[in-house]
Amino acid sequence: MKVQNISDINKFFQVVDSCKGRVELVTGEGDRLNLKSKISQYVSLANVFSDGTIKEMEILASEPEDIQKLMEFMMNQ
């Protein structure tokens, strides 16, 4: 799923951390980074945004309930 215009980065990563399954960031080169890993979170932050918001990124979640959590976050931010 593509997510856009994430302005509350801390809340986004709280939602990711609460997910039960894998949540991965798909890079422009097709690599997948595990967003539940703190080091991957820092790398993704450095690479994805520069002005305090994540404009767009593609993420994959392995569990349907995790997809639902992420969708609810996107709708409520």
Buried (B, 14 or more C-beta within 10 A) or exposed (E): EEBEEBEBBEEBBEBBEEBEBBBBBBBEEEEBBBBBEEEBBEBBEEEBBEEEBBEEBEBBBEEEEBBEBBEEBBEEE
